[in-house]
Amino acid sequence: MKFARADENRNVSEPDVSDDRGRRLWPFDVEALCAKARRTTRLEDFGAPPIEQALSVLADSLEREAALHQVGRFLMRMHLLDLLKTRLRLVDAWKRQPQGDVESSPIARPIFITGMPRSGSTFLHELLAADPALRAPRVWEVMFPVTANEPDTGWRDRRVWNAATSLWWFRRLSPGADAVYPMRARTPHECVAIHSYSLMSEEFVSSCRVPAYEGFLRSSDLAPVYQWERRFLQHLQQNQPGRRWVLKAPDHVYGLESLFSVFPDAVVIQTHRDPLQVLKSSIHLNWVLRGFYGRPDDPIQLAEREARVLAGATDRLIRFRDAHPELAERFVDVNYGELTADPLAVINRIYGRFDLILTPETEGRIRRLALRRSRYRGRRSVPRLTEIGIDELTLAGLVGAQPVSERFDF
């Protein structure tokens, strides 16, 4: 399959006249989207935090900057509408729940996995979630959360089948998705998908070219987003409390101050990897995700952006940890090479640091999962970097040019 290089002379923020029909059919009109969600659900209250500003900035950025193709425009509009409808239904369910039930359901000592993207955090999340004493939000729970406070009932569970069907269609529409980030209905999900219901989520930055929205997100107070996540987790554990949450998103690096303000007893696993390998993998991921919604990025510009993002995220983590020596014992560092070479040794070190008990049963589960988990399938459906116009020498230069390059490695 051949991948065309984007026209370097075209300004992606300029409207494409060929997309006029799509703009007319599926506009990102904030008032219309909210009104339709309210009509469909017969509910009015979107709850806290307020969504209007974030949704307006996102809609404007999608309209002006994202260079969406018609299918991508339709899918993103449907996604936003689904988020709004689910948000209305969740808020309605929470309003009917006695306040005492919420207060008696704390999120105790949650474990957050963050750090470099594409550094084994998904694998580590799956390994930890294999422990019956720990709990991760599953994909189906995040996709259909309103009734997700009732346990999974097995192979006949309609909610799980609905999630599996949605993911099947996603893989059909984006054949490279499984090669870069495989998801199934019962696999652990990232926190950014929970954040999406607040309309302040890195999901949109990863999926689309939205620099204005990205700038808004980076300059915003993220405490309300983490307050939303805490309430979301309390909802999920409503009828099955007692297990410790293990949560994951590389993008937590942008909100560590807010994370610790909302989850004051949280602990963090920070993942590390050779930055050149991270950059290669990040480019592949973003090429696939952004192609699902929009026209191709210029590959060199995409590589430059990913190098800047990696350096910026690394710098944030360095600065946070340097500024908070009192939190040193709350962090444990994990290197990608160590994790892939000896997963159980890494798990033992994490358990020792965070006062977890590794039972023989859990150790067996983790061993079996580590043995059968292969590399992502479908690599042939993703182009090599040289096929899209990027060579390794260029990438090495981009990494070396970053201000924190001497502190990249772990």
C-alpha positions in Angstrom: 0.0 0.0 0.0 1.4 3.4 -1.0 1.2 6.4 1.3 1.2 9.8 -0.4 3.2 12.6 1.1 1.1 15.5 2.2 1.4 18.7 0.1 3.9 20.8 2.0 2.6 24.0 0.4 -0.9 23.6 1.6 -1.9 25.3 4.9 -3.9 22.6 6.7 -5.8 25.3 8.6 -7.3 26.6 5.4 -10.7 25.2 4.5 -10.8 22.6 1.8 -13.5 23.5 -0.8 -14.0 19.8 -1.5 -15.3 19.3 2.1 -18.0 21.9 1.9 -20.7 19.2 1.7 -19.3 17.5 4.8 -19.3 20.8 6.7 -22.9 21.4 5.8 -24.0 17.9 6.7 -22.0 17.5 9.9 -21.1 20.8 11.4 -19.3 21.1 14.8 -22.0 23.4 16.1 -21.8 23.3 19.9 -25.3 24.5 20.6 -26.8 22.0 18.1 -24.7 19.1 19.5 -25.8 19.9 23.1 -29.4 20.4 22.1 -29.5 17.1 20.2 -27.9 15.2 23.2 -30.5 16.7 25.5 -33.4 15.9 23.1 -32.3 12.3 22.7 -31.8 11.6 26.5 -34.6 14.0 27.7 -32.1 15.2 30.3 -30.7 18.7 30.8 -27.8 18.8 33.3 -24.3 18.1 32.1 -23.0 18.5 35.6 -19.5 19.5 36.7 -17.0 20.5 35.5 -18.6 22.8 32.9 -18.1 21.6 29.4 -19.0 24.7 27.3 -15.6 26.3 27.0 -13.7 23.1 26.3 -16.2 21.9 23.8 -16.3 25.3 22.0 -12.5 25.4 21.7 -12.4 21.8 20.5 -15.2 22.3 18.0 -13.5 25.4 16.6 -10.1 23.6 16.4 -11.7 20.6 14.6 -13.4 23.0 12.2 -10.4 25.2 11.3 -7.3 23.1 11.9 -7.9 19.3 11.8 -8.2 18.9 8.0 -10.8 16.2 8.5 -12.0 14.1 5.6 -15.7 13.5 5.3 -15.8 10.1 7.0 -13.6 11.4 9.8 -15.8 14.5 10.3 -18.9 12.2 10.5 -17.2 9.8 13.0 -15.9 12.6 15.2 -19.2 14.4 15.3 -20.9 11.1 16.3 -18.2 10.5 18.9 -18.8 14.0 20.5 -22.5 13.4 20.5 -22.1 10.0 22.2 -19.9 11.6 24.9 -22.5 14.3 25.5 -25.3 11.8 25.8 -23.4 9.5 28.1 -22.4 12.5 30.2 -26.0 13.5 30.7 -27.0 10.0 31.7 -24.1 9.6 34.1 -24.8 12.9 35.8 -28.5 11.9 36.1 -27.6 8.6 37.7 -25.2 10.3 40.1 -27.8 12.8 41.2 -30.1 10.0 42.2 -27.4 8.2 44.2 -27.4 9.1 48.0 -24.4 11.3 48.8 -23.5 9.0 51.7 -22.8 6.2 49.2 -20.3 8.4 47.4 -18.5 9.5 50.6 -18.2 6.0 51.8 -16.6 4.8 48.6 -13.0 6.4 48.6 -10.4 5.7 45.9 -7.6 4.5 48.2 -3.9 4.6 47.1 -4.5 4.3 43.4 -1.6 3.3 41.2 -1.0 5.5 38.1 1.3 4.4 35.3 2.7 7.2 33.2 6.0 8.3 31.6 7.2 8.1 28.1 4.6 7.0 25.5 5.2 3.7 23.7 7.4 2.4 26.6 5.6 -0.7 27.7 2.9 0.9 29.9 0.1 -1.0 28.2 1.8 -4.3 28.8 2.6 -3.3 32.4 -1.1 -2.3 32.9 -2.3 -5.7 31.7 0.1 -7.5 34.0 -0.9 -5.6 37.1 -4.6 -5.9 36.2 -4.2 -9.7 36.2 -4.0 -9.5 40.1 -7.5 -10.1 41.5 -6.7 -7.6 44.3 -6.2 -4.8 41.7 -8.7 -3.3 39.3 -8.3 -1.5 36.0 -11.2 0.2 34.1 -12.0 -2.1 31.2 -12.7 -0.8 27.7 -16.4 -1.8 27.8 -16.9 -0.1 31.2 -15.5 3.2 29.8 -17.4 2.9 26.5 -20.7 2.2 28.3 -20.3 3.4 31.8 -23.9 4.2 32.9 -24.6 0.6 33.9 -21.0 -0.5 34.3 -21.4 -0.4 38.1 -23.0 -3.8 37.7 -20.4 -6.6 37.2 -19.6 -8.2 33.9 -21.9 -11.2 33.6 -19.8 -13.2 31.2 -20.0 -14.2 27.5 -23.7 -13.2 27.3 -23.2 -9.6 28.6 -24.7 -7.3 26.0 -22.6 -4.3 27.1 -19.4 -6.3 26.4 -20.8 -7.4 23.0 -21.7 -3.8 22.1 -18.2 -2.7 22.9 -16.7 -5.6 21.0 -18.8 -4.7 17.9 -17.8 -1.1 18.0 -14.1 -2.1 18.2 -14.6 -4.6 15.3 -15.9 -1.7 13.1 -13.0 0.5 14.2 -10.5 -2.2 13.1 -12.3 -2.5 9.7 -12.2 1.2 9.1 -8.6 1.6 10.4 -6.7 -1.6 9.5 -3.5 -0.4 11.1 -5.0 0.2 14.5 -4.3 -3.3 15.8 -0.7 -3.0 14.8 -0.1 0.0 17.0 -2.6 -0.2 19.8 -4.8 -3.3 20.0 -7.9 -3.0 22.1 -10.5 -5.5 23.0 -13.7 -5.1 25.1 -12.2 -6.5 28.3 -8.7 -5.1 28.1 -7.7 -2.3 30.5 -8.4 1.2 29.2 -6.5 4.5 29.5 -7.6 7.3 31.7 -7.7 9.7 28.7 -10.9 7.9 27.6 -12.4 8.7 31.0 -11.2 12.3 30.7 -13.0 12.5 27.3 -16.3 12.8 29.0 -15.1 16.1 30.5 -14.2 17.3 26.9 -10.6 18.0 28.2 -8.7 15.0 27.1 -5.4 14.2 25.3 -7.5 11.7 23.2 -8.5 14.5 20.9 -4.9 15.7 20.5 -3.7 12.2 19.6 -6.6 11.6 17.2 -6.6 14.9 15.3 -4.5 17.9 14.4 -5.9 20.5 16.9 -3.1 22.8 18.0 -5.4 25.5 19.4 -7.2 23.0 21.5 -3.9 21.5 22.5 -2.7 24.9 23.7 -5.9 25.4 25.6 -5.5 22.0 27.3 -1.9 22.6 28.3 -2.8 26.0 29.9 -5.9 24.7 31.8 -6.3 23.7 35.4 -6.7 19.9 35.2 -8.0 19.5 38.8 -11.7 19.4 37.6 -10.7 16.6 35.1 -9.2 14.5 37.9 -12.2 15.2 40.1 -14.4 13.9 37.2 -12.2 10.8 37.0 -12.5 10.2 40.8 -16.3 10.3 40.6 -16.2 8.1 37.5 -14.2 5.5 39.4 -16.4 5.7 42.4 -19.3 4.9 40.1 -17.6 1.9 38.6 -16.8 0.4 42.1 -20.2 1.2 43.5 -21.3 -2.5 43.8 -17.8 -4.1 44.0 -15.6 -2.1 46.3 -12.4 -3.2 48.0 -10.0 -3.5 45.2 -7.2 -1.0 44.5 -7.3 0.8 41.2 -4.4 0.6 38.7 -4.7 3.3 36.1 -2.7 4.3 33.1 -2.0 7.1 30.6 1.3 8.6 29.5 -0.5 11.9 29.3 -0.7 12.1 33.1 2.7 13.8 32.9 0.7 17.0 32.0 -1.4 16.9 35.2 0.7 15.5 38.0 0.1 18.5 40.3 -3.7 18.1 39.8 -3.5 14.3 40.0 -1.9 14.5 43.5 -4.3 17.2 44.6 -7.3 15.0 43.9 -5.6 11.6 44.7 -3.3 12.7 47.6 -2.2 9.1 48.4 -1.6 8.1 44.8 1.6 6.2 43.8 3.2 6.4 40.3 5.1 4.0 38.1 7.2 6.0 35.5 8.1 4.1 32.4 11.3 4.8 30.3 12.6 3.8 26.9 15.2 4.8 24.4 13.8 8.1 23.0 14.6 7.2 19.4 12.5 4.0 19.7 9.7 6.0 21.4 9.8 8.6 18.6 9.5 5.9 15.9 6.6 4.2 17.6 4.8 7.5 18.4 5.0 8.5 14.7 3.5 5.2 13.7 0.7 5.5 16.2 -0.2 9.1 15.3 0.0 8.4 11.6 -2.6 5.7 12.0 -4.9 7.6 14.5 -4.9 10.8 12.6 -5.4 9.1 9.3 -8.6 7.6 10.7 -10.1 11.1 11.0 -8.1 13.4 8.7 -5.9 13.9 5.7 -2.3 12.8 6.0 0.1 15.0 8.0 3.4 16.0 6.4 5.6 13.3 7.8 8.6 15.5 8.6 6.3 18.0 10.4 4.7 15.1 12.3 8.2 13.8 13.3 9.2 17.3 14.5 6.1 17.7 16.5 6.4 14.2 18.1 10.0 15.0 19.1 8.9 18.3 20.7 6.1 16.6 22.5 8.4 13.9 23.8 10.9 16.5 25.0 8.2 18.6 26.6 6.6 15.7 28.5 10.0 14.5 29.7 10.9 18.0 30.9 7.6 18.2 32.8 8.3 15.0 34.6 11.9 16.0 35.5 10.8 19.3 36.8 7.9 17.8 38.8 10.0 15.2 40.5 12.8 17.7 41.2 10.3 20.1 42.7 8.7 17.4 45.0 11.4 15.4 46.7 8.8 14.6 49.4 7.1 12.4 46.8 10.3 10.4 45.9 9.1 7.2 47.6 5.8 7.4 45.7 7.5 6.8 42.4 9.1 3.7 41.0 11.0 3.7 37.7 10.6 1.0 35.1 12.8 0.6 32.0 11.2 -0.9 28.8 14.1 -3.3 28.2 13.9 -4.6 31.8 10.2 -5.0 31.5 10.3 -7.0 28.3 13.3 -9.1 29.4 12.0 -10.1 32.9 8.4 -8.9 33.5 8.1 -10.8 36.8 11.2 -9.2 38.3 9.7 -5.7 37.5 6.4 -6.8 39.1 8.2 -8.0 42.2 10.0 -4.7 42.6 6.7 -2.7 42.2 5.0 -4.9 44.7 7.8 -4.4 47.2 7.7 -0.7 46.8 3.9 -0.3 47.0 3.2 -2.8 49.8 1.3 -5.2 47.6 1.2 -9.0 48.2 2.2 -11.2 45.3 0.3 -14.4 45.9 1.3 -17.7 44.1 -2.0 -17.5 42.2 -1.3 -14.0 41.0 2.3 -14.8 40.1 1.0 -17.7 38.0 -1.5 -15.4 36.2 1.2 -12.9 35.4 3.6 -15.5 34.1 1.0 -17.0 31.8 0.0 -13.5 30.5 3.6 -12.5 29.9 4.3 -15.7 28.0 1.3 -15.6 25.7 1.3 -11.9 25.0 3.0 -11.5 21.6 4.1 -8.3 19.8 1.3 -6.4 18.2 -0.2 -8.2 15.2 -0.7 -6.7 11.8 2.6 -4.8 11.5 2.4 -5.1 7.7 -0.6 -2.8 7.6 1.5 0.1 9.0 4.0 1.7 6.6 7.7 1.7 7.5 8.9 5.2 8.3 11.0 5.3 5.1 7.9 4.6 3.1 6.3 7.8 4.4 9.5 9.9 3.9 11.3 9.7 7.3 14.8 8.2 7.7 16.5 7.2 10.9 19.2 9.8 10.6 16.6 12.5 10.6 14.9 11.1 13.7 18.2 10.8 15.6 18.9 14.5 14.8 15.4 15.5 16.1 16.0 13.7 19.3 19.5 15.1 19.8 18.3 18.6 19.2 15.9 18.7 22.1 16.9 20.7 25.2 16.5 17.7 27.5 18.2 15.2 25.3 21.0 14.6 27.8 18.4 13.6 30.4 16.2 11.5 28.1 17.6 8.1 29.0 16.9 6.1 32.2 
